[in-house]
Amino acid sequence: MDNAGTPLEAKEYADTEVQKNQVLTLEEWQERWVSRKIGFHQEEGHQLLKKHLDTFLNSKSKLRVFFPLCGKAVEMRWFADLGHSVVGVEISELGIQEFFTEQNLSYSEEPIPEIPGAKVFKSSSGIISLYCCNIFDLPRANIGKFDRIWDRGALVAVNPCERQRYADTMLSLTRKGFRYFLCILSYDPTKHSGTVCDMRCLENVDALEDRHRSWGIDSMFEKLYLLTEK
């Protein structure tokens, strides 16, 4: 499949020094949930994932799907309803609890012995497991490997100085024949200093909203990439 639809040409911007030095702590991410600064959450789910779902699933059933920095993404329910098992990781316990509440799913919680202070929240059906911990600690929980990874904004949210470590962690969690959807935002970082295998761009769409304009950004694009095993 080539670059379908009407892709927009976007100038690629390298990280500026201000981005490279940016560090957002886990506590600050937790505070964003408390203060409701969660404009990144999409109540109707991600339209690019919905549009390219067949490419992502590739006619396979009973897949293991991983959601890094999952928040309360409604797409987790989509995959569970299709019979796939879902594992997510999120630092905010509030975000995880809101997912189960808003999806009307009963759940249990239990400590993760390998990660002191961490918890795992499991749906009663056992098909959804959400880990509340630092994503870099997650491999210690021996969660196994995954057929699919839906990375919508997780790479962007990770501090630039930790992105190589993040990439290594993600690759360590993939099974042979994996498919990895990476959805990122592209904009001119000189306008705003915030966080922002084989790889093929499936779509490139205009994602500029009024809230972005208020930050001084005059253009923003959302890109969906398919990563597959070489």
Buried (B, 14 or more C-beta within 10 A) or exposed (E): EEEEEEBBEBEEBEEBEEBEEBEEEEEEBBEBBEEEEBEBEBEEBBEBBEBBBEBBBEEEEEBBBBBBBBBBBBBBBBBBEBEBBBBBBBBBBBBBBBBBEEBEBEBEBEEBEBBEEBBBBBBEEEBBBBBBBEBBBBEEBEBEEBBBBBBBBBBBBBBBEEBEEBEEBBBEBBEEEBBBBBBBBBBBBEBBBBBBEEEEEBBBBEBBEEEBEEEEBEBBBBBBBBBBEE
